Amino acid sequence: MAKTEKAAPAKEAKASKVQGPKSLPRLKEKYQKVIAPKLVTKYGNPMRVPKIEKIVVNMGVGQATQNAKLLEAATKELTIIAGQKPVTTKAKKSISNFKLRAGVPIGCRVTLRGDNCYYFLDKLFTIVVPRIRDFRGLSPKAFDGRGNYSLGLQEQLVFPEIKYDTVEKVQGMNITIVTSAQNDGEAYELLEELGLPFRKIAKKA
């Protein structure tokens, strides 16, 4: 009997750790309830309405070939920033001038999909980008011609999760937002509706 009495509380404690479903990301909810219905009136077909497909965050660590600890630190920081463990990127070809051999680790990359995309974008648009020094808006010309948008950040310190006194080396990164838009104009409209703070270009008189 003594063993049975002790086991019961343990089961209750274990059951109490079960978490309910995560709440819908704020930005995803805005897209589903406000942005998509607005755009469907323009495109006619709901299947034509552009959406976010994935986000790729890449950190190149040029000095990783001489100091492996820098790559370890970058991987740890990108995990904290993205909320997902990145993969290691390796040199595709050898470059003798830089003493670089094919297959050597030179950075890390993470690909976000689904809800993780919207959590990251919300943080990027509302918290991170405004922390950029002398920020005046993001360039509206950084599209690739296929409806995808890229921006570069010069340092990881613009993310509030990264503390200055824990940084091994100031490290930049490139962020690519991949959309289902058929052209850059459609992608611009989607990202602007989602809240990406584009720089306003003065119209010529």
N, C-alpha and C positions, 0 to 999 in steps of 0.2 A: 504493500500500500504506500509505503514511504516513497518508493520510486515513482509511482503513478502521480502522487501529489506534487512532486517536484517537476515532473515533465510538463504538466498542464500550463503553468505560467510561461514556459519556454515557447510553447506553440503559439500562445497569445502574443508574445513579444515579436515572434517571427511574422505573424500575420499583420501586425501593426505597421511593419515596414513596407508593405505593399502600397505602391503609389497609384493614384488614379491617372487617367490620360492627361497629357500635357495640354495646356490651353493653346488655342490657335494663335500663332504669331500675329502681333498687332498689324504688321504690314501686309501679311497674307490676307487677313480679314478685310483690310482696306481694299486690297486688290479684288477679292471675290465679291464684296458687297457694293463697292463704289466704282472702282476703275473699270473692271471688266464690263459691267452693265452699261457704263458710259460709252466705252469704245465699241461695244457690239452694235450700237445704233449707227456707228460710222461704217463698220465693216460688213454689217448685215448678217454674217455667219459667225456664231460663237467660236467655231473652230479656227477662224481667221484672227481672232484677237491675240495680239502678241503676249507672251508671258516669259518669265525668267526660267531658263532651263538649268543653268548651273553657274557657279562662281568658282574661278580658279585663282588661288593665291599662291604666288611663287616668290621664294626668297633665294636669291643667288648669293652664295658665300664664296667669293673669289679666293680668300685666303685659307679656305678649308684644306687645300692641298698641303699647306705648311703647318696648320694648326687644327687638328681634328676637334678640339674642344669648342671652336667657334661654330662648327656645324652642329654639334650637340646642343649648344646654347640656342642656336637659331631654331632647331627642331622643337625644343622645349617651349620657346616663346611662341612659335606659330601654333603649337597645340593649344596653348592658353588663349591666343587671339581668336582662333577659328573654332575652338571647342571640339576639335577632331584631330586625330593623329595624322601628320603628313607622311608622305613617302619621300625617300631620298632621291634626288635627281643626280644623274651622272653625265660626265662629258661624253658627247656623241663621237667626237673625233680628237685625235692628238694634235696639239699645237706646240711645236718645238720652241717657238719664241717665248712662250709663257710656261715652258716646262710642264705642259699639261698632257696627260696620257688618256686615251679613250677608256671609259669605264670608271674613272676616278670620281668619287662623290664631290659635287660642287654646289649643292644647295638642297632645298626641300620644297615640296609642293603639296597643297591640299585642294581637293575638289569637293565643293559643297553642293548638295542637292536638296530638294524638298523644303521642309520647314527650316533646316539649317541655313538655307539661302536667305530666307526672310529675316531670321534672327540677326544674321551677319549684316545684311543690308541696312536694317533699321539702326543698328549700332553705328555702322559706317556713315550713314547720312546725317544722323542727329547728334552724334557725340564725337566721332573720330575726325571727320573732315573739318568741322569748325575749329578744331584744335590745331590745325596746320598753321604754322607761322605766316603772318601776312596773307591769310586766305582771302581771296576775292572771287571765289567760285571756280568750279571745275570747267575745263575746256570743253566746249560743245563740238570740237573738231577731232576728238580722240576715238572716233568710230573706225571700224576696219573695212567698211564698204559692204559688210554682210550682216549688219545689225548687232554687232557686238561692241562693247565699250571697254576700254582699258584706261587705268589710271595708275600712276606710280606714287608711292609714298617714300619719302627720303629717310624716315626713321620709324622704328617700331614704338617709340615713346608716345606717339599720338594716341595709342590705345591705352585707356585708363588702367587696364589690367597689368601693364608692364611698368614696373617701378625702376626709376633711374639707378638706384644704388644696387640693383641686381643685374644690370645689363653688362654683359661681357664686352660687347662692341656695338656701337650704333649701326643698325642694319636696315636697309631699305627693302621694299618689296613691290611687286607688280600685281595688280588685281584686275582680272578680266571678267566682265559680266556678260555671259552668253545668253542671248534671247532667241525666241522663235520668230522674231520680226523678219520680214522679207527684205527690208532695206533700212538704212540708217535713220531715215525720217520717222519710220514707225517705232524704231527702238528709242529714239530721242523722246518721242511723245510718251512712251511707256515709262521710261526712267524719270522723266519730269513729273509725271503723275504720281509716281512712287515717292518722290521727294528728293531726288538727286539734285543738289544745289549747283546748277549750271551757271557759268559766268554769263552775264547779260552783255550782249554785243550791241553797241549803239548803232542804230540804223542811220544810213547816210541820208542826208536831206535831199 
